[in-house]
Amino acid sequence: MVQSARSRTVLTLYTTADDIQCHRARLVLAAKGVSYERVLVDPAKPPEDLLDLNPYGTTPTLVDRDLTLYDTAVVCEYLDERYPHPPLMPIDPLSRARLRLATVRIERDWLPEVDIIRAGGRPADAARKRLREHLLASLPLFKAAKFFLNPEMSLVDCLVAPVVWRLPWLGVDLGREGKPIVDYGERLFHSQGYARSLTSEERAMRP
């Protein structure tokens, strides 16, 4: 957490066009119905003002007046507390801990496979198989409630849904066995909030 070099009056999100973690932050903002300025960043050439705000030049980076936040979990939890309606985490500590742990597992198990697939080449096919196995192993978590491990939409869904959205684009077919995951995605994808979270590049990932 640092103080920005320039005072801003509009909530601003620095985001890349097709990154899952950036999509996660945009989905939180969409679920909250918060208006903000979206600044698209080329990760190969981050703008100077982003580097002034965030010493790592990473996205997503959130600027709220004189406050600058980075690290996706920090950004998302701040937004959930800053704009408390609708809440995106349960009240009880046990449920919150379970959802946070699920987020850690997804970041460590699923997202590296997505990166390998996107890089292409021979390792991509093995990564597709591993990602499919990770998702199918999580079927009980998709079946446990209407949303991922929770009866209401939570911050974890803001990470899971962007992964599920990208599966056809990544060449990952879950087959008939994965229908509960596909159905989960469809429940989220048809909401107005989800549509608002997408960039044009992400819209093009699905026909």
C-alpha positions as semicolon CSV with decimal commas, in nm:
position;residue;x (nm);y (nm);z (nm)
1;M;0,000;0,000;0,000
2;V;0,140;0,335;-0,106
3;Q;0,015;0,684;-0,157
4;S;-0,025;0,785;-0,521
5;A;0,171;1,068;-0,671
6;R;-0,143;1,234;-0,799
7;S;-0,475;1,280;-0,627
8;R;-0,762;1,124;-0,823
9;T;-1,134;1,179;-0,787
10;V;-1,244;0,878;-0,994
11;L;-1,183;0,517;-0,894
12;T;-0,931;0,386;-1,146
13;L;-0,831;0,030;-1,232
14;Y;-0,519;-0,042;-1,432
15;T;-0,587;-0,373;-1,604
16;T;-0,466;-0,585;-1,891
17;A;-0,720;-0,694;-2,149
18;D;-0,719;-1,070;-2,105
19;D;-0,557;-1,162;-1,773
20;I;-0,754;-1,377;-1,527
21;Q;-0,646;-1,183;-1,218
22;C;-0,742;-0,854;-1,380
23;H;-1,074;-1,005;-1,488
24;R;-1,122;-1,110;-1,125
25;A;-1,091;-0,749;-1,004
26;R;-1,320;-0,622;-1,281
27;L;-1,580;-0,881;-1,188
28;V;-1,577;-0,764;-0,825
29;L;-1,633;-0,407;-0,941
30;A;-1,915;-0,520;-1,171
31;A;-2,080;-0,724;-0,894
32;K;-2,074;-0,414;-0,674
33;G;-2,213;-0,194;-0,950
34;V;-1,928;0,053;-0,898
35;S;-1,841;0,308;-1,166
36;Y;-1,473;0,338;-1,240
37;E;-1,220;0,433;-1,503
38;R;-1,065;0,135;-1,680
39;V;-0,708;0,189;-1,800
40;L;-0,592;-0,090;-2,032
41;V;-0,224;-0,170;-1,992
42;D;0,015;-0,341;-2,231
43;P;0,218;-0,559;-1,991
44;A;0,519;-0,532;-2,222
45;K;0,508;-0,152;-2,200
46;P;0,350;-0,042;-1,871
47;P;0,274;0,332;-1,868
48;E;0,492;0,562;-1,662
49;D;0,208;0,668;-1,434
50;L;0,149;0,303;-1,338
51;L;0,517;0,263;-1,254
52;D;0,494;0,579;-1,043
53;L;0,198;0,433;-0,854
54;N;0,310;0,071;-0,824
55;P;0,683;-0,007;-0,798
56;Y;0,621;-0,351;-0,953
57;G;0,421;-0,220;-1,248
58;T;0,175;-0,507;-1,206
59;T;-0,193;-0,529;-1,282
60;P;-0,450;-0,507;-1,147
61;T;-0,362;-0,183;-0,971
62;L;-0,644;0,012;-0,807
63;V;-0,634;0,384;-0,737
64;D;-0,896;0,529;-0,504
65;R;-0,823;0,901;-0,462
66;D;-0,483;0,912;-0,285
67;L;-0,472;0,539;-0,214
68;T;-0,302;0,290;-0,446
69;L;-0,342;-0,086;-0,403
70;Y;-0,193;-0,381;-0,585
71;D;-0,196;-0,760;-0,541
72;T;-0,527;-0,898;-0,658
73;A;-0,641;-1,035;-0,322
74;V;-0,573;-0,700;-0,154
75;V;-0,761;-0,513;-0,428
76;C;-1,062;-0,745;-0,417
77;E;-1,096;-0,754;-0,038
78;Y;-1,062;-0,375;-0,021
79;L;-1,344;-0,334;-0,276
80;D;-1,564;-0,576;-0,083
81;E;-1,515;-0,375;0,237
82;R;-1,521;-0,034;0,069
83;Y;-1,851;-0,112;-0,106
84;P;-2,027;-0,350;0,134
85;H;-2,341;-0,416;-0,073
86;P;-2,380;-0,680;-0,191
87;P;-2,132;-0,856;0,039
88;L;-1,904;-1,099;-0,142
89;M;-1,785;-1,293;0,160
90;P;-1,987;-1,479;0,426
91;I;-2,006;-1,345;0,780
92;D;-1,874;-1,643;0,974
93;P;-1,495;-1,691;1,005
94;L;-1,503;-2,062;0,913
95;S;-1,674;-2,004;0,578
96;R;-1,448;-1,709;0,502
97;A;-1,140;-1,919;0,576
98;R;-1,262;-2,201;0,351
99;L;-1,318;-1,961;0,063
100;R;-0,979;-1,797;0,112
101;L;-0,811;-2,137;0,114
102;A;-0,996;-2,233;-0,204
103;T;-0,863;-1,916;-0,366
104;V;-0,507;-2,011;-0,270
105;R;-0,550;-2,360;-0,418
106;I;-0,687;-2,219;-0,744
107;E;-0,401;-1,970;-0,774
108;R;-0,141;-2,239;-0,711
109;D;-0,297;-2,530;-0,903
110;W;-0,510;-2,387;-1,187
111;L;-0,354;-2,058;-1,291
112;P;-0,001;-2,192;-1,361
113;E;-0,156;-2,444;-1,603
114;V;-0,341;-2,161;-1,779
115;D;-0,011;-1,976;-1,822
116;I;0,155;-2,285;-1,971
117;I;-0,133;-2,337;-2,214
118;R;-0,119;-1,975;-2,324
119;A;0,256;-2,001;-2,384
120;G;0,187;-2,279;-2,638
121;G;0,424;-2,546;-2,760
122;R;0,452;-2,908;-2,652
123;P;0,396;-2,843;-2,276
124;A;0,052;-2,696;-2,347
125;D;-0,117;-3,031;-2,412
126;A;-0,001;-3,175;-2,080
127;A;-0,115;-2,856;-1,904
128;R;-0,462;-2,887;-2,061
129;K;-0,489;-3,239;-1,924
130;R;-0,376;-3,129;-1,577
131;L;-0,614;-2,832;-1,571
132;R;-0,902;-3,058;-1,673
133;E;-0,810;-3,299;-1,393
134;H;-0,794;-3,016;-1,138
135;L;-1,138;-2,893;-1,240
136;L;-1,301;-3,234;-1,238
137;A;-1,144;-3,310;-0,899
138;S;-1,323;-2,999;-0,774
139;L;-1,669;-3,116;-0,885
140;P;-1,789;-3,166;-0,525
141;L;-1,712;-2,798;-0,458
142;F;-1,922;-2,692;-0,756
143;K;-2,206;-2,920;-0,645
144;A;-2,199;-2,817;-0,277
145;A;-2,401;-2,499;-0,331
146;K;-2,544;-2,272;-0,599
147;F;-2,210;-2,096;-0,622
148;F;-1,858;-2,218;-0,549
149;L;-1,875;-2,353;-0,190
150;N;-2,131;-2,088;-0,101
151;P;-2,505;-2,025;-0,145
152;E;-2,434;-1,667;-0,259
153;M;-2,179;-1,528;-0,500
154;S;-1,844;-1,464;-0,329
155;L;-1,497;-1,332;-0,407
156;V;-1,395;-1,686;-0,501
157;D;-1,649;-1,691;-0,784
158;C;-1,481;-1,379;-0,919
159;L;-1,172;-1,595;-0,972
160;V;-1,336;-1,924;-1,072
161;A;-1,572;-1,777;-1,332
162;P;-1,296;-1,617;-1,544
163;V;-1,118;-1,953;-1,556
164;V;-1,433;-2,138;-1,664
165;W;-1,507;-1,865;-1,920
166;R;-1,170;-1,928;-2,086
167;L;-1,189;-2,308;-2,107
168;P;-1,308;-2,334;-2,471
169;W;-1,049;-2,074;-2,575
170;L;-0,780;-2,270;-2,391
171;G;-0,888;-2,592;-2,561
172;V;-1,001;-2,761;-2,240
173;D;-1,307;-2,984;-2,286
174;L;-1,463;-3,109;-1,963
175;G;-1,694;-3,355;-2,139
176;R;-2,023;-3,478;-1,998
177;E;-1,861;-3,534;-1,661
178;G;-1,797;-3,162;-1,627
179;K;-2,157;-3,050;-1,691
180;P;-2,201;-2,914;-1,334
181;I;-1,905;-2,681;-1,397
182;V;-2,046;-2,570;-1,733
183;D;-2,386;-2,510;-1,571
184;Y;-2,220;-2,310;-1,293
185;G;-2,054;-2,090;-1,553
186;E;-2,374;-2,031;-1,743
187;R;-2,549;-1,909;-1,428
188;L;-2,285;-1,639;-1,392
189;F;-2,217;-1,557;-1,756
190;H;-2,573;-1,446;-1,830
191;S;-2,578;-1,180;-1,559
192;Q;-2,549;-0,812;-1,649
193;G;-2,264;-0,776;-1,403
194;Y;-2,058;-1,043;-1,575
195;A;-2,111;-0,881;-1,912
196;R;-1,986;-0,549;-1,772
197;S;-1,668;-0,713;-1,647
198;L;-1,554;-0,826;-1,992
199;T;-1,312;-0,657;-2,226
200;S;-1,355;-0,691;-2,601
201;E;-1,068;-0,941;-2,605
202;E;-1,244;-1,157;-2,346
203;R;-1,575;-1,140;-2,530
204;A;-1,397;-1,279;-2,836
205;M;-1,291;-1,587;-2,639
206;R;-1,641;-1,730;-2,683
207;P;-1,859;-1,732;-2,994
